[in-house]
């Protein structure tokens, strides 16, 4: 149908375009890009390019109530009414992928065929694939990056270390010294591939960091002053708009073609009185896939294909709260501790539910090595789940969170920060420093960055006297690496005349005051009734 284009060595040919009006729905295949209508802002309709990831016949819900018999000739036999296409919207996040009917495809717009696959790499005589021309082996680039990082680490003015003690003295607001400039060789700037932190979102996503404005200065006198002429390496700060755009179009959710090609199997979930759209694939049983709505019991998390089956289950289900010990209660918020080995079915159902909204989650059934801490809101009907985080019973890397999620219908109400704060309160009880397991989802990363920023700035404002990064870590239970990265991202470290200064500009202070004015919920440590669980060797043996 489309002319073949020769593949040039080292490059791919441009995609083949079929003009609009010369193709039909039957000719569209997986990998094609077509224009499809979708709801736009303010009730408008927009035409947007989308990639076809899967094609199927329109599904029929076998559990739906039977309607009156309809004569065969009354069915519309048009192909656009029988076919559904799973699409990935161009330049949109993967969580917006959805099934669309054939009636929404614009056949009068051009169709873009998938690019042909690159030819396989020629093998060298020793059997190893020959690298494409003009591209250096990845090991060399990694070696150069490591060399550059090592050079930065050997700089006479390194980033302040945890053991270095700082003397904090509050000075009057004054502009930064004009001679404070950060210089680094161009090759080091190009080789550095690590993305800087950007603490640009609080619970409502409106925190932004800026380096301008008047400064409130804290003098940090090092016990061993460095070289006055050297400056720390430059750190480029992203704006809020750049960060949100980056997470919207890529983030953690469109990392590779194989990830994009995964087709979402559930459309919507009904949890209690809330009906939410799923974001990602979740390995629910095959017979429940592609139902219009999957009904979930909000207390035991069992799932059913029809509201009638859910109502029958609710008549027998006596559970009104998560099946664990309540370890925290304040106002209408409670936390329950659940052992994945004791409550196997409940924790598996929780993992299946959370996979609908977490693309990085990979474990669904192996829940025995984890403890689950579930946050609920109480009312006269029972305890309704808001979110949770899981924690390894024995973590070699001292992670205090393995997986964390706030359900979509409870997001943007400050519950994410409350979950994070509770996880660090547990770490304080354990006397350990904690950090979440990597990689985090995009929304989780924003929440953690905002929490670290708020806690560290609040501690620095209240502290009087000498301080070190280690003391900040011990007071907050945040690891040294997270403390250092947060201070660097907020541009709190300034090196001037052999001294390190912590500089809080007006923008950071205003954002902190804005957060305090919101009067968000906080964890009260006195309400926590919990002792760190101790497991025997036999209890830590996991297997089937």
LINSUL-V377978 format. One record per pair of residues at least 12 apart in sequence whose ideal C-beta (glycine too) atoms are under 10 Angstrom apart, sorted by the first residue. I is the first residue (numbers start at 1). J is the second residue. If there is no record, write none. Layout:
i=[I/I]
j=[J/J]
This chain:
i=[1/1/1/1/1/1/2/2/2/2/2/2/2/2/3/4/4/5/5/6/7/7/7/7/7/8/9/9/9/9/9/10/10/10/10/10/11/11/11/12/12/12/12/12/13/13/14/14/15/15/15/15/15/15/15/15/15/16/16/16/16/16/16/17/17/17/17/17/18/18/18/18/18/18/19/19/19/19/20/20/20/20/20/20/20/20/21/21/21/21/22/22/22/22/23/23/23/23/24/24/24/24/25/25/25/25/25/25/25/25/25/25/25/26/26/26/26/27/27/27/28/28/28/28/28/28/28/28/28/29/29/29/29/30/30/30/30/30/30/30/30/30/30/31/31/31/31/31/31/31/31/32/32/32/32/32/32/32/32/32/33/33/33/33/33/33/33/33/33/33/33/33/34/34/34/34/34/34/34/34/34/34/34/34/34/34/35/35/35/35/35/35/35/35/35/35/35/35/35/35/36/36/36/36/36/36/36/36/36/36/36/36/36/36/36/37/37/37/37/37/38/38/38/38/38/38/38/38/45/47/47/47/48/48/48/48/48/48/49/49/49/49/49/49/49/49/50/50/50/50/50/50/50/50/50/50/50/50/50/51/51/51/51/51/51/51/51/51/51/51/52/52/52/52/52/52/52/52/53/53/53/53/53/53/53/53/53/53/53/54/54/54/54/54/54/54/54/54/54/55/55/55/55/55/56/56/56/56/56/56/56/56/57/57/57/58/58/58/58/58/58/58/58/59/59/59/59/59/59/59/60/61/61/61/61/61/61/62/62/62/62/63/63/63/63/63/63/63/63/63/63/63/64/64/64/64/64/64/64/65/65/65/78/78/79/80/80/80/80/80/80/81/81/81/82/82/83/83/83/83/83/84/84/84/84/84/84/84/85/85/85/85/85/85/85/86/86/86/86/86/86/86/86/87/87/87/87/88/88/88/88/90/91/91/91/91/91/92/92/92/93/93/93/93/93/93/93/93/93/93/93/94/94/94/94/94/94/94/94/94/94/94/94/94/94/95/95/95/95/95/95/95/95/95/95/95/95/95/95/95/96/96/96/96/97/97/97/97/97/97/97/97/97/98/98/98/98/99/99/99/99/118/141/141/142/142/144/144/144/144/145/145/145/145/145/145/146/147/147/147/148/148/148/148/148/148/148/148/148/148/149/149/149/149/149/149/151/151/151/151/151/151/152/152/152/152/152/152/152/155/155/155/155/155/155/155/156/156/156/156/156/157/157/157/157/157/157/157/157/157/157/157/157/157/158/158/158/158/158/159/159/159/159/159/159/159/159/159/159/160/160/160/160/160/160/160/160/160/160/160/160/160/161/161/161/161/161/161/161/162/162/162/162/162/162/162/162/162/162/162/162/163/163/163/163/163/164/164/164/164/164/164/164/164/164/165/165/165/165/165/165/165/165/165/165/166/166/166/166/166/166/166/166/166/166/166/166/166/166/166/166/166/166/167/167/167/167/167/167/167/167/167/167/168/168/168/168/168/168/168/168/168/168/168/169/169/169/169/169/169/169/169/170/170/170/170/170/170/171/171/171/171/171/171/171/172/172/172/172/173/173/173/173/173/173/173/173/173/174/174/174/174/174/175/175/175/175/175/176/176/176/176/176/176/176/176/176/176/177/177/177/177/179/179/179/179/180/180/180/180/180/180/180/181/181/182/182/182/182/182/182/182/182/183/183/183/183/183/183/184/184/184/184/185/188/188/189/189/189/192/192/192/192/194/195/195/195/195/196/196/196/196/196/196/196/196/197/197/197/197/197/197/197/197/197/197/197/197/197/197/197/197/197/198/198/198/198/198/198/198/198/198/198/198/198/198/198/199/199/199/199/199/199/199/199/199/199/199/199/199/199/199/199/199/199/200/200/200/200/200/200/200/200/200/200/200/200/200/200/201/201/201/201/201/201/201/201/201/201/201/202/202/202/202/202/202/202/202/202/202/202/202/202/202/202/202/203/203/203/203/203/203/203/203/203/203/203/203/203/203/203/203/203/203/203/204/204/204/204/204/204/204/205/205/205/205/205/205/205/205/206/206/206/206/206/206/207/207/207/207/207/207/207/207/207/207/207/208/208/208/208/208/208/208/208/208/209/209/209/209/209/209/209/209/209/209/209/209/209/210/210/210/210/210/210/210/210/210/210/211/211/211/211/211/211/211/211/212/212/212/213/213/213/213/213/213/214/214/214/214/215/215/215/215/215/215/215/215/216/216/216/216/216/216/216/216/217/217/217/217/217/217/217/218/218/218/218/218/218/218/218/218/218/218/219/219/219/219/219/220/220/220/220/220/220/220/220/220/220/220/220/221/221/221/221/221/222/222/222/222/223/224/225/225/225/225/225/226/226/226/226/227/227/228/228/228/228/228/229/229/230/231/231/231/232/232/232/232/232/233/235/235/235/235/235/237/237/237/237/238/243/243/243/243/244/244/246/247/247/247/247/247/248/250/251/251/251/251/251/251/252/252/252/252/252/252/252/252/252/252/253/253/253/253/253/253/254/255/255/255/259/259/262/262/262/263/263/263/264/264/264/264/264/264/264/264/264/265/265/265/265/265/265/265/265/265/265/265/265/265/266/266/266/266/266/266/266/266/266/266/266/266/266/266/266/266/266/267/267/267/267/267/267/268/268/268/268/268/268/269/269/269/269/269/269/269/269/269/269/269/269/269/270/270/270/270/270/270/270/270/271/271/271/271/271/271/271/271/271/271/271/271/271/272/272/272/272/272/272/272/272/272/273/273/273/273/274/274/274/274/274/274/274/275/275/275/276/276/276/276/276/277/277/277/278/278/278/278/278/278/279/279/279/279/279/279/279/280/280/280/280/280/280/280/281/281/281/282/282/282/282/282/282/282/282/282/282/282/283/283/283/283/283/284/284/284/284/284/284/284/285/285/285/287/288/288/288/291/291/291/291/292/293/293/293/294/294/294/294/295/295/295/295/295/295/296/296/296/296/296/297/297/297/297/297/297/298/298/298/298/298/298/298/298/298/298/299/299/299/299/299/299/299/299/299/299/299/299/299/299/299/300/300/300/300/300/300/300/300/300/300/300/301/301/301/301/301/301/301/301/301/301/301/301/302/302/302/302/302/302/303/303/303/319/319/319/320/320/320/320/320/321/321/321/321/321/321/321/321/321/322/322/322/322/322/322/322/322/322/322/322/322/322/322/322/322/322/323/323/323/323/323/323/323/323/323/324/324/324/324/324/324/324/324/324/324/324/324/325/325/325/325/325/326/326/326/326/326/327/327/327/327/327/327/327/327/328/328/328/328/328/328/328/328/328/328/328/328/329/329/329/329/329/329/330/330/330/330/330/330/330/331/331/331/331/331/332/332/332/332/332/332/333/333/333/333/333/333/333/333/333/333/333/333/334/334/334/334/334/334/334/334/335/335/335/335/335/335/335/335/335/335/335/335/335/335/335/335/336/336/336/336/336/336/336/336/337/337/337/337/337/337/337/337/338/338/338/338/338/338/338/338/338/339/339/339/339/339/339/339/339/339/340/340/340/340/340/340/340/340/340/340/340/341/341/341/341/341/341/341/341/341/341/342/343/343/344/344/344/345/346/346/346/347/347/347/347/347/347/347/347/347/347/348/348/348/348/348/349/349/350/350/350/350/350/350/350/350/350/351/351/351/351/351/351/351/351/351/351/352/352/353/353/353/353/354/354/354/354/354/354/354/355/355/356/356/356/357/357/357/357/357/357/357/358/358/358/358/358/358/358/359/359/360/360/360/360/360/360/360/360/361/361/361/361/361/362/363/363/363/365/366/366/366/367/367/368/368/368/368/368/368/368/369/369/369/369/369/369/369/369/369/369/370/370/370/370/370/370/370/370/371/371/371/371/371/371/371/371/371/372/372/372/372/372/372/373/373/373/373/373/373/373/373/373/373/373/373/374/374/374/374/374/374/375/375/375/375/375/375/375/375/375/376/377/377/384/384/385/385/386/386/386/386/386/386/386/386/386/386/386/387/387/387/387/387/387/387/387/387/387/388/388/388/388/388/388/389/389/389/389/389/389/389/389/389/389/389/389/389/390/390/390/390/390/391/391/391/391/391/391/391/392/393/393/393/393/393/393/394/394/394/394/395/395/395/397/397/397/398/398/398/398/398/398/398/399/399/399/399/399/399/399/400/400/400/400/400/400/400/400/400/400/400/400/400/400/400/401/401/401/401/401/401/401/401/401/401/401/401/401/402/402/403/403/403/403/403/404/404/404/404/404/404/404/404/404/404/404/404/405/405/405/405/406/406/406/406/406/408/411/411/413/413/414/414/414/414/414/414/415/415/415/416/416/416/416/416/416/416/417/417/417/417/417/417/417/417/417/417/417/418/418/418/418/418/419/419/419/419/420/420/420/420/420/420/420/420/420/421/421/421/421/421/421/421/421/422/422/422/423/423/423/423/423/424/424/424/424/424/424/424/425/425/425/425/425/425/425/426/426/426/426/426/427/427/427/427/427/428/428/428/428/428/428/429/429/429/429/429/429/430/430/430/430/430/431/431/431/432/432/432/433/433/433/433/433/433/433/433/433/433/433/434/434/434/434/434/435/435/435/435/435/435/435/435/436/436/436/448/448/448/449/449/449/449/449/450/450/451/451/451/451/452/452/452/452/452/452/452/452/452/452/453/453/453/453/453/453/453/453/453/454/454/454/454/454/454/455/455/455/455/455/455/455/456/456/456/456/456/456/456/456/456/456/456/457/457/457/457/457/457/457/457/457/457/458/458/458/458/459/459/459/459/459/459/460/460/460/460/460/460/460/461/461/461/462/463/467/468/469/469/469/469/470/471/472/472/472/487/490/490/490/490/490/490/490/491/491/491/491/491/492/492/492]
j=[16/18/22/23/27/113/15/16/17/18/23/27/111/113/16/16/116/115/116/116/115/116/117/118/119/119/118/119/122/132/133/118/132/133/134/135/118/132/134/115/116/117/118/119/115/116/112/115/31/32/33/111/112/113/114/115/116/111/112/113/114/115/116/33/110/111/112/113/32/34/110/111/112/113/108/109/110/111/34/35/106/107/108/109/110/111/107/108/109/110/107/108/110/111/107/110/111/113/79/80/102/107/55/78/79/80/82/83/85/102/103/105/107/55/79/83/102/107/111/113/52/55/83/85/102/105/107/111/113/52/55/113/114/51/52/53/54/55/85/86/114/261/263/51/52/53/112/113/114/115/261/50/51/52/55/85/111/112/113/114/49/50/51/52/87/88/90/110/111/112/113/114/49/50/51/52/85/87/104/105/106/107/109/110/111/112/47/48/49/50/90/104/105/106/107/108/109/110/111/112/48/49/50/52/85/87/89/98/100/101/102/104/105/106/109/100/103/104/105/106/50/87/89/92/96/98/100/104/104/104/106/109/87/89/90/91/92/106/87/89/90/91/92/109/110/112/85/86/87/88/89/90/92/96/97/98/100/104/105/85/86/87/88/89/90/97/112/114/260/261/85/86/87/88/100/105/111/114/85/86/87/88/97/99/260/261/262/263/264/84/85/86/87/97/99/261/262/263/264/83/84/85/86/102/82/83/84/85/86/99/263/290/82/83/84/81/82/83/84/99/101/102/290/84/99/267/289/290/291/292/290/290/291/292/293/305/306/287/291/305/306/287/288/291/292/295/304/305/306/307/308/309/291/292/293/305/306/307/308/306/307/308/102/103/102/101/102/103/104/105/107/101/102/103/101/102/100/101/102/103/105/98/99/100/101/102/104/290/98/99/100/101/102/104/105/98/99/100/261/262/263/264/265/99/100/104/105/254/260/261/263/249/245/248/249/250/254/248/249/254/247/248/249/250/251/252/253/254/279/359/442/249/250/251/252/253/254/255/259/260/262/264/279/280/359/248/251/253/254/264/277/278/279/280/357/359/408/441/442/443/248/253/277/279/253/254/260/262/263/264/279/280/281/264/267/277/278/263/264/267/290/132/191/193/191/193/187/188/190/191/188/190/191/192/193/194/191/187/188/191/184/185/187/188/189/190/191/192/193/233/188/191/192/193/194/233/184/185/187/188/191/233/184/185/188/191/192/232/233/184/226/227/230/231/232/233/226/227/228/229/230/182/225/226/227/228/229/230/231/232/233/495/498/500/226/230/232/233/495/232/233/469/484/485/487/488/493/495/500/220/222/226/232/468/469/484/487/488/493/495/500/502/222/224/468/469/470/480/484/468/469/470/471/472/473/474/479/480/481/483/484/223/468/469/470/480/220/221/222/223/224/468/469/470/500/220/221/222/223/466/467/468/469/470/471/218/219/220/221/222/223/463/465/466/467/468/469/471/472/499/500/501/502/218/219/220/221/222/223/465/466/467/499/218/219/220/221/460/463/464/465/466/467/502/217/218/219/220/221/464/465/466/216/217/218/219/461/464/215/216/217/218/219/501/503/214/215/216/217/213/214/215/216/217/504/505/506/509/214/215/216/217/503/213/214/215/217/505/211/214/215/217/491/494/496/501/503/505/494/496/497/501/228/231/496/497/231/494/495/496/497/501/503/231/234/230/231/232/233/234/235/494/495/229/230/231/232/233/234/231/232/233/234/233/233/234/233/234/236/233/234/235/236/485/236/238/243/246/234/235/236/237/238/485/488/489/209/235/237/238/243/445/448/449/452/453/482/485/486/487/488/489/490/236/237/238/239/240/242/243/246/445/446/449/453/489/490/237/243/446/448/449/450/451/452/453/454/456/457/485/486/489/490/508/511/237/238/239/240/241/242/243/244/446/449/450/453/489/511/240/243/244/247/443/445/446/447/449/450/453/414/416/417/446/447/449/450/451/453/454/511/512/514/515/518/520/406/411/412/413/414/415/416/417/418/420/446/447/450/451/454/515/518/520/521/412/413/414/450/515/518/520/240/244/411/412/443/446/447/450/240/450/511/514/515/518/240/446/449/450/453/454/508/511/512/514/515/237/239/240/241/243/507/508/510/511/237/238/239/240/449/453/489/490/491/505/507/508/511/237/239/240/491/505/506/507/508/510/511/235/237/490/491/503/505/507/508/505/506/507/505/506/507/508/509/510/505/506/507/509/494/501/503/504/505/506/508/509/461/502/503/504/505/506/508/509/494/496/501/502/503/504/505/460/461/463/467/492/494/500/501/502/503/504/496/499/500/501/502/466/467/468/492/493/494/495/499/500/501/502/503/466/498/499/500/501/495/498/499/500/468/498/495/497/498/499/500/495/498/499/500/495/498/495/496/497/498/499/497/498/495/494/495/496/488/493/494/495/500/488/485/488/489/491/493/488/489/490/491/489/442/445/446/449/442/446/442/441/442/443/445/446/442/442/359/441/442/443/445/446/358/359/360/439/440/441/442/443/444/445/279/280/359/360/441/442/359/359/360/439/280/359/280/281/359/281/289/290/277/278/279/280/281/282/289/290/356/278/280/281/282/283/284/286/288/289/290/291/294/356/278/279/280/281/282/284/288/289/290/291/292/293/294/303/352/355/356/289/290/291/292/293/294/291/292/293/294/295/356/282/284/293/294/295/296/303/353/356/357/407/408/409/293/294/295/296/298/304/307/310/294/295/296/297/298/301/303/353/384/385/407/408/409/296/297/298/299/381/382/384/385/409/298/381/384/409/296/298/384/407/408/409/410/293/295/409/356/357/407/408/409/356/357/408/294/353/355/356/357/408/355/356/357/358/359/408/441/355/356/357/358/359/360/361/355/356/359/294/351/352/353/354/355/356/357/358/361/364/351/352/355/364/365/303/349/352/353/355/356/364/303/305/352/305/303/304/305/303/304/305/306/305/305/306/307/306/310/353/356/307/308/309/310/311/313/310/349/352/353/356/310/313/314/317/319/349/314/319/320/376/381/382/383/384/385/407/314/317/318/319/320/321/322/323/346/376/381/382/383/384/385/313/314/317/318/319/320/322/323/345/346/349/319/322/345/346/347/348/349/350/351/352/353/385/314/317/319/345/346/349/349/352/353/346/382/383/378/381/382/383/384/334/336/374/376/378/382/383/384/385/334/335/336/337/338/343/346/347/350/372/373/374/375/376/383/385/388/336/338/339/342/343/345/346/347/374/336/337/338/339/342/343/346/347/371/372/373/374/337/338/339/529/530/374/376/378/383/529/373/422/426/527/528/529/530/531/373/375/422/425/426/523/524/525/527/528/529/530/376/378/524/527/528/529/521/522/523/524/526/527/528/377/378/521/524/527/376/377/378/379/383/384/375/376/377/378/383/386/415/418/422/521/523/527/374/375/376/377/378/383/386/527/373/374/375/376/388/389/418/419/422/425/426/523/527/528/529/530/372/373/374/375/376/383/385/388/371/372/373/374/391/426/530/533/350/367/370/371/372/373/374/388/390/367/368/370/371/372/393/533/535/539/366/367/368/369/370/371/372/390/391/393/542/367/368/369/370/371/393/535/539/540/542/368/367/372/365/367/368/367/367/372/374/364/365/367/368/370/371/372/374/388/390/363/364/365/366/367/364/367/364/367/372/374/385/388/390/403/405/363/364/365/366/367/370/372/388/390/403/364/365/385/388/405/407/387/388/390/403/404/405/407/403/405/405/407/408/405/406/407/408/411/441/443/403/404/405/440/441/443/444/441/442/403/437/438/439/440/441/442/444/390/402/403/405/441/403/390/402/403/544/542/543/544/390/542/393/539/540/541/542/543/544/390/391/392/393/394/395/402/540/541/542/389/390/391/392/393/402/403/542/389/390/391/392/393/402/426/533/535/388/389/390/391/402/403/387/388/389/390/391/401/404/419/422/423/426/530/386/387/388/389/390/419/387/388/389/406/410/415/418/419/422/388/410/415/407/410/407/410/405/406/407/409/410/411/413/415/416/418/419/404/405/406/407/410/411/415/416/418/419/403/404/405/406/407/419/401/402/403/404/405/406/419/420/422/423/426/436/444/402/403/404/405/437/403/404/423/426/427/434/437/437/533/534/535/539/540/542/535/539/540/542/432/434/437/435/437/438/427/430/432/433/434/435/479/423/434/435/436/437/438/479/420/423/424/426/427/430/432/433/434/435/436/437/477/478/479/419/420/423/424/426/427/434/435/436/437/440/444/448/436/437/436/437/440/441/444/416/419/420/423/436/437/440/441/443/444/447/448/419/441/443/444/418/419/443/444/447/443/443/447/520/521/447/518/519/520/521/522/447/520/521/443/444/446/447/448/450/451/447/448/450/451/454/455/515/520/521/522/523/451/520/521/522/523/444/447/451/523/436/444/447/448/450/451/452/455/523/451/454/455/520/521/522/523/525/523/525/528/435/436/451/477/523/451/452/455/476/477/478/523/477/523/524/525/527/528/530/477/523/528/530/532/476/477/478/479/532/474/475/476/477/525/528/477/525/528/530/531/532/477/530/531/532/533/474/477/532/477/479/532/470/473/474/476/477/478/479/480/481/482/483/476/477/478/479/482/448/452/477/478/479/480/481/482/448/479/482/478/482/486/482/485/486/489/490/511/515/476/478/482/486/476/478/479/482/483/485/486/487/489/490/486/487/489/490/492/508/511/512/515/486/511/512/515/516/520/472/475/476/477/478/483/486/472/473/475/476/478/482/483/486/487/490/492/486/487/490/492/504/508/509/511/512/515/476/512/515/516/471/472/475/476/478/483/472/487/492/502/504/508/512/504/509/512/475/475/502/480/481/483/484/487/483/483/484/486/487/502/502/503/504/505/507/508/511/503/504/505/507/508/504/505/508]
